[in-house]
């Protein structure tokens, strides 16, 4: 009777503990799922470049590829124009021309690969290739924008000094004017 009463007692205490453990694990699992869904949504909303729009199951239309090629060319043109304007103003640009040349080379390579993807007859391979190139294009555009921001900061940082350098000779001339006026009979 003692052995059977002890087993019944253990079974009576064990079931609530087992049930509480099961409920706790289910609750932890539900919280992990909710947090995981929230993290996936958060990360998914911050993805840099979504896959290009498709016209069918795993196919990319030609207009999308042409648009991607134009974006690559426009990014390179913008950064080259920005650097050219900074150089025309006499801003110190250091090694930025070599960086622009590298970005231009990368842009040409992206354009060549997009042209090949456009000519690809297999729709699924074209979709995979274009999706990969969309990520590369997004990264290239971000690098071009960062370089344009750097050039702009250089222009802004050099602006007041450039004006001061231009004003120094003028100030010297104005100071020297009265001294030169006496010997030359006020013709100055």
BALONU-741940 format. One record per residue (C-alpha): residue in three letters; x, y, z. Coordinates in steps of 0.1 Angstrom, whole numbers. Example, Ala and Ser with C-alpha at 12.3 -4.5 7.8 and 13.67 -1.06 7.14 Angstrom:
// BALONU-741940
<code ALA | u 123 | v -45 | w 78>
<code SER | u 137 | v -11 | w 71>
END
This chain:
// BALONU-741940
<code UNK | u 0 | v 0 | w 0>
<code UNK | u 29 | v 24 | w 7>
<code UNK | u 45 | v 19 | w -27>
<code UNK | u 12 | v 24 | w -45>
<code UNK | u 4 | v 55 | w -24>
<code UNK | u 38 | v 70 | w -32>
<code UNK | u 34 | v 64 | w -69>
<code UNK | u -1 | v 80 | w -68>
<code UNK | u 13 | v 109 | w -49>
<code UNK | u 42 | v 114 | w -74>
<code UNK | u 17 | v 110 | w -103>
<code UNK | u -6 | v 136 | w -87>
<code UNK | u 23 | v 161 | w -83>
<code UNK | u 40 | v 152 | w -116>
<code UNK | u 10 | v 160 | w -139>
<code UNK | u 7 | v 196 | w -128>
<code UNK | u 44 | v 201 | w -132>
<code UNK | u 44 | v 184 | w -166>
<code UNK | u 14 | v 205 | w -176>
<code UNK | u 30 | v 237 | w -164>
<code UNK | u 62 | v 229 | w -183>
<code UNK | u 43 | v 222 | w -214>
<code UNK | u 24 | v 254 | w -212>
<code UNK | u 56 | v 274 | w -205>
<code UNK | u 73 | v 258 | w -235>
<code UNK | u 43 | v 265 | w -257>
<code UNK | u 43 | v 301 | w -245>
<code UNK | u 80 | v 305 | w -251>
<code UNK | u 75 | v 290 | w -286>
<code UNK | u 47 | v 314 | w -294>
<code UNK | u 68 | v 344 | w -282>
<code UNK | u 98 | v 333 | w -303>
<code UNK | u 75 | v 329 | w -333>
<code UNK | u 60 | v 364 | w -328>
<code UNK | u 95 | v 380 | w -323>
<code UNK | u 108 | v 361 | w -353>
<code UNK | u 79 | v 373 | w -375>
<code UNK | u 85 | v 408 | w -363>
<code UNK | u 122 | v 406 | w -370>
<code UNK | u 116 | v 391 | w -405>
<code UNK | u 92 | v 419 | w -412>
<code UNK | u 116 | v 445 | w -399>
<code UNK | u 145 | v 431 | w -419>
<code UNK | u 123 | v 426 | w -449>
<code UNK | u 112 | v 462 | w -449>
<code UNK | u 149 | v 473 | w -449>
<code UNK | u 161 | v 451 | w -477>
<code UNK | u 182 | v 473 | w -500>
<code UNK | u 169 | v 461 | w -534>
<code UNK | u 138 | v 439 | w -540>
<code UNK | u 138 | v 415 | w -569>
<code UNK | u 129 | v 431 | w -601>
<code UNK | u 92 | v 430 | w -611>
<code UNK | u 82 | v 400 | w -630>
<code UNK | u 58 | v 396 | w -659>
<code UNK | u 52 | v 359 | w -653>
<code UNK | u 65 | v 332 | w -631>
<code UNK | u 102 | v 338 | w -628>
<code UNK | u 105 | v 361 | w -659>
<code UNK | u 117 | v 397 | w -663>
<code UNK | u 104 | v 420 | w -690>
<code UNK | u 128 | v 439 | w -712>
<code UNK | u 116 | v 473 | w -699>
<code UNK | u 129 | v 464 | w -664>
<code UNK | u 164 | v 455 | w -677>
<code UNK | u 165 | v 487 | w -698>
<code UNK | u 155 | v 507 | w -668>
<code UNK | u 182 | v 491 | w -647>
<code UNK | u 208 | v 499 | w -675>
<code UNK | u 197 | v 535 | w -675>
<code UNK | u 200 | v 537 | w -637>
<code UNK | u 236 | v 524 | w -638>
<code UNK | u 245 | v 549 | w -666>
<code UNK | u 228 | v 578 | w -648>
<code UNK | u 246 | v 571 | w -615>
<code UNK | u 280 | v 572 | w -633>
<code UNK | u 271 | v 603 | w -653>
<code UNK | u 260 | v 621 | w -621>
<code UNK | u 292 | v 613 | w -602>
<code UNK | u 314 | v 623 | w -632>
<code UNK | u 295 | v 655 | w -635>
<code UNK | u 298 | v 662 | w -598>
<code UNK | u 336 | v 656 | w -598>
<code UNK | u 340 | v 677 | w -630>
<code UNK | u 322 | v 706 | w -613>
<code UNK | u 344 | v 703 | w -582>
<code UNK | u 376 | v 703 | w -604>
<code UNK | u 363 | v 733 | w -624>
<code UNK | u 359 | v 752 | w -591>
<code UNK | u 395 | v 743 | w -581>
<code UNK | u 386 | v 722 | w -552>
<code UNK | u 412 | v 697 | w -540>
<code UNK | u 399 | v 662 | w -551>
<code UNK | u 429 | v 640 | w -543>
<code UNK | u 423 | v 604 | w -555>
<code UNK | u 386 | v 609 | w -563>
<code UNK | u 392 | v 608 | w -601>
<code UNK | u 406 | v 572 | w -598>
<code UNK | u 376 | v 562 | w -576>
<code UNK | u 352 | v 577 | w -602>
<code UNK | u 370 | v 558 | w -630>
<code UNK | u 366 | v 526 | w -610>
<code UNK | u 329 | v 533 | w -605>
<code UNK | u 325 | v 540 | w -642>
<code UNK | u 343 | v 508 | w -650>
<code UNK | u 320 | v 489 | w -627>
<code UNK | u 290 | v 507 | w -643>
<code UNK | u 301 | v 496 | w -677>
<code UNK | u 305 | v 460 | w -665>
<code UNK | u 270 | v 461 | w -650>
<code UNK | u 256 | v 474 | w -683>
<code UNK | u 274 | v 446 | w -702>
<code UNK | u 260 | v 420 | w -679>
<code UNK | u 225 | v 435 | w -680>
<code UNK | u 227 | v 435 | w -718>
<code UNK | u 237 | v 398 | w -717>
<code UNK | u 208 | v 391 | w -693>
<code UNK | u 184 | v 408 | w -716>
<code UNK | u 195 | v 385 | w -745>
<code UNK | u 192 | v 354 | w -723>
<code UNK | u 166 | v 331 | w -739>
<code UNK | u 159 | v 310 | w -707>
<code UNK | u 133 | v 330 | w -686>
<code UNK | u 143 | v 314 | w -653>
<code UNK | u 180 | v 320 | w -658>
<code UNK | u 173 | v 356 | w -669>
<code UNK | u 152 | v 362 | w -637>
<code UNK | u 179 | v 347 | w -615>
<code UNK | u 206 | v 368 | w -632>
<code UNK | u 186 | v 400 | w -632>
<code UNK | u 178 | v 395 | w -595>
<code UNK | u 215 | v 392 | w -587>
<code UNK | u 223 | v 422 | w -609>
<code UNK | u 196 | v 443 | w -592>
<code UNK | u 214 | v 438 | w -559>
<code UNK | u 247 | v 448 | w -576>
<code UNK | u 231 | v 478 | w -592>
<code UNK | u 217 | v 489 | w -558>
<code UNK | u 251 | v 487 | w -543>
<code UNK | u 267 | v 505 | w -572>
<code UNK | u 242 | v 534 | w -570>
<code UNK | u 248 | v 536 | w -532>
<code UNK | u 286 | v 539 | w -538>
<code UNK | u 280 | v 566 | w -565>
<code UNK | u 258 | v 585 | w -541>
<code UNK | u 283 | v 583 | w -513>
<code UNK | u 311 | v 596 | w -536>
<code UNK | u 288 | v 625 | w -548>
<code UNK | u 282 | v 634 | w -511>
<code UNK | u 320 | v 633 | w -505>
<code UNK | u 326 | v 656 | w -534>
<code UNK | u 299 | v 680 | w -522>
<code UNK | u 315 | v 680 | w -487>
<code UNK | u 348 | v 689 | w -503>
<code UNK | u 332 | v 717 | w -522>
<code UNK | u 315 | v 731 | w -491>
<code UNK | u 347 | v 727 | w -470>
<code UNK | u 368 | v 745 | w -496>
<code UNK | u 343 | v 772 | w -504>
<code UNK | u 351 | v 798 | w -477>
<code UNK | u 389 | v 793 | w -481>
<code UNK | u 385 | v 797 | w -518>
<code UNK | u 367 | v 831 | w -513>
<code UNK | u 394 | v 841 | w -487>
<code UNK | u 422 | v 833 | w -512>
<code UNK | u 404 | v 853 | w -539>
<code UNK | u 399 | v 882 | w -515>
<code UNK | u 435 | v 884 | w -503>
<code UNK | u 450 | v 900 | w -535>
<code UNK | u 421 | v 924 | w -537>
<code UNK | u 427 | v 935 | w -501>
<code UNK | u 464 | v 939 | w -509>
<code UNK | u 456 | v 961 | w -539>
<code UNK | u 432 | v 982 | w -518>
<code UNK | u 459 | v 987 | w -491>
<code UNK | u 485 | v 996 | w -517>
<code UNK | u 462 | v 1021 | w -536>
<code UNK | u 469 | v 1051 | w -514>
<code UNK | u 507 | v 1044 | w -515>
<code UNK | u 507 | v 1042 | w -552>
<code UNK | u 484 | v 1072 | w -556>
<code UNK | u 509 | v 1098 | w -545>
<code UNK | u 538 | v 1089 | w -568>
<code UNK | u 515 | v 1086 | w -599>
<code UNK | u 495 | v 1117 | w -593>
<code UNK | u 463 | v 1101 | w -583>
<code UNK | u 457 | v 1084 | w -616>
<code UNK | u 450 | v 1051 | w -598>
END
